[in-house]
């Protein structure tokens, strides 16, 4: 195999290719006609203004119009069994043109045959025509492949010719904007999903083989394909560069109306040291705790080198991060996206050594919101550039001098009357994006509510007149409010709902008819009740402990910093005191006090008391926390079995585990060579014991070649579960397991009849005789929780949101179906069940907690449907569950699709299922296809739309 090209040979090749490429267009006649941008997509019309589909040959190059929809194709396209690539960069003047010769696409080099018949030649190429046939998947070679040098090692004399997909060619300073004219390629059509040539039937592979879209990273000289093929990849290092980096949110709730949020991230030693909010465009201080929760999520990112885990918790609505910002998740998501943008700027600098002078950009003057005429006019736009503490306002003519491009470009044909067009302003070197919406001129009618009526306990009312320019209002507290309603003249639209956390009444008109008008001027209204001037004494109060940690180990410190108190004054006004210091300043006392250290005497349920003097008496409210012995949740021994054969034994000391914050890794653990490349998570049975010999609750997962044993009940860093990770070394001889030591526990059992009879197996929650919820508990789960078992997210109808102890009946059953005596209590949204006769010598008293979650009752519909997968002889079959009232998708799953040899791509495509949740039929097409499984993804979307039509 030729590893390096001498300069003379490469120069000869370059000359030959230049001649071939330069003469290609002469083989086909120029197609007469003109380009037109129709609803964001480029189409081609002949001289009689008839649509032309298929191949378009111009003086500058070849294009392809999709025969099905008449739109210009970009990215990969299979045409009559052969793959082609069309320039997919909207800002590139050759957008949509068929590429030829050497191209660097998605991290790999391709040689695209430019003569007959433009066949894809992947991972190498030469003048002899070495290629990979896209029809059969077989590889043929007439001569030895030419190996291109690594991208970061190319020199002027040794690099192959790279097409316009090259990242440098696409940078703003190398982008020339042109206006489409007669038979000239389009300038900036709307970008489309790249349909890559991934779903090819490979007869050389087994049907069940799983192909990966991204092979493992190889060294510069390491072969990843056959003996004569070398795959070249760019550096994809994710390391961060120290310093201050500004980040612009890629998503914010009000980014279109007010601009994106901006943060400044300080990176030290490759990790986030702190994050500062620079521009805040979400709800302001009047709205309550949004900024507090913004600061909370930014604080949680300190010490990390990635936003991935925090973003995942917010997306999945679970975990400590989500709990910390509940009620302000959109604000949190927007700011996390801004932090990720800052980290990406740091990674980019690590990669290319280029740092933009621009920190962030704001609109001084946006384009006109209503566009007149036939083409887009952006010339009145003014942007403010923030650069190292200085600012500079620039007009449209200066955009090009600062690398700012727009999509669509100025002068682009506008859509039909009344339609919206999103305009994006990008500064690619700084990874900054601003967006705004414009609408072609049309008389839009908006309906506005007229007034809000406030009802007081005294019988008095107050009328708030509403303007068409504001949706949020503020009134002084003047007595206890019993309700508020919003009106359109004499017609009551809806009642308000009170959010006691932020002393705010809220009104939602989204589902209220606006007959005769296009929209509501505002779909939401809010009234803030300002009780800051009410100096009367407190008449009653309750604790808000949602953000207080509830589970502790012996030795942990009680943290009440984020406790809150909701109080009612003697004048009947609501007041909310947030944070420990504010609560204490208002003469509340605590027992135990903040920063108390838990001892062994606290093991079990411990009450935290908050007291206040009311009318000369001490009134006390409490909430519960759970305190446990960390030895009960910490692993002392791990055993890995293959069926009944013990393969691995590991002993773990408590000090070693806790010193590693609950995260243990064992590298090069020896196991027999027979497992090499052949094991999965189901091959082994894993048992983990604590120091008392009790089995711990675990989850076993395989990640690449790593066996990961998760310990969900152990409170590790940030309250998350711990883990034990194994990487394996495969040896010829059977490895020896560790000998028994005095520290290795032997499993113990405890059988006490009275305990067994009162160990819960089933919990049933009733409203009268109506069964609302049924939860099951295994004995192992119960005892692993030290007989204090918490069941989270027990979902019941929203009408129970204000429940009391007398609302429900609870029935607890043991494993034999016998009923267990119990009493219940209420703590915030937790229904506590005390098992009065459960008394274990080991665990003490028994308890089960149900953390209730409220959800509107919905009527669902389940439908199955199918759609053909393009180019393959099978249908994508799906089962869709959706909200029969709103049409929103609740779940999508595979309905026994038989994909044959396309099985690896079908498995990849199923990742789109979770992306479809929450979407309506009209939104399905907007969901991005799964990379390297585009055809299967599109078939799934078609099947889902069909299901939603039935």
Secondary structure by P-SEA (a helix, b strand, c coil): ccccccaaaaaaaaaaaaaaaaacccccccccccccccccbbbbbccccccccccccccccccccccccccccccccccccbbbbccccccccccccccccccccccbbbbbbccccccccccccccccccccccccbbbbccbbbbbccccccccccccccccccccccccccbbbbccccccccccccccccccccccccccccccbbbbccccccccccccccccbbbbbccccccccccbbbbccccccccccbbbbbbbbbbccccccccccccccccccccccaaaaaaaaaaaacccccaaaaaaaaaaccccccccccccaaaaaaaaaaaaaaaaaaaaaaccccccccccccccccccccccccccccccbbbbbbcccbbbbbccccccccccccccccccccccccbbbbbbbbcccccbbbbbbbbcccbbbbbbbcbbbbbccccbbbbbbbcccccbbbbccccccccccccccccccbbbbbcccccbbbbbcccccccccccccccbbbbbbbcccccccccccccccccccccccccbbbbcccbbbbbccccbbbbbbccaaaaaaaccccccccccccccccccbbbbbbbbbcccbbbbbbbbbbbbccccccccbbbbbccccccbbbbbbaaaaaaaccbbbbcccccccccccccccccbbbbbbccccccccbbbbbcccbbbbbbcccccccccccbbbbbbbbbcccccccccccccccbbbbbbaaaaaacccbbbbbccccccbbbbbcaaaaaaaccccccccccccccccccccccbbbbbbccccbbbbbbbbbccccbbbbccccccccccccbbbbbbbbbcbbbbbbbbbccccccccccccccccccccccccccccccccccccaaaaaaaaccccccccccccccccccccccccaaaaaaaaaaaaaaaac
